[in-house]
Amino acid sequence: MVGIGYEASVVETANRELKDQWGPLAYFMAGWQKMDEQKLFETEIEADGNIYQFEAGAITIANAAPPTSVLAQGAGQVPLDDGLLDVTILTAQNKLHAVTTLLGLLGAAIAKTGLEQQNVIHGRTRRLKVTANPVQKVVVDGEIIGTTPVEVECIPAGLTVLVP
């Protein structure tokens, strides 16, 4: 999973000390704090030969994500074997709007149905490039790796897992 914007801010705020003290609740606490601070940013996404421009607060790109990865649930589920990346783009005007959007995404994940809200955009693609203005931090699987621009590609059958 790749997070740009809000998710990266949350991961950065939920530092080791906070996680040691509160465990998984550290992310909830950091997320609540960052809702007041997160600003929308201009983003350009290049995918499938097209360029899309959005105003976003959070962009999540996933090739697999459990329902608890709420920001990835624009379609209600993220199939791990379709060879595609699920891209969910969120905006929120205030904390109440953000909370209702997150609850809607959680509900979509539980029901395994897409979320129909104007501030949630979802799509699927094999690869994409994301550029943001201003530049945004990027988190991959819980670790800050740098800033935008970032290119992400799904490589079908790119991982072999051996189990006993």
Buried (B, 14 or more C-beta within 10 A) or exposed (E): BBBBBBBBBBBEBBEEEBBEEBEEEBBEBBBBBBBEEBEBBEBBBBBEEEEBEBEBBBBBBBBBBEBEBBBBBBBBBBEEEEBBBBBBBBBBEEEEBBBEBBEBBBBBBEEEEBBEBEBBBBBBBBBBBBBBEEEBBBBBEEEBEEBBBBEBEBEEEEEEEEEE
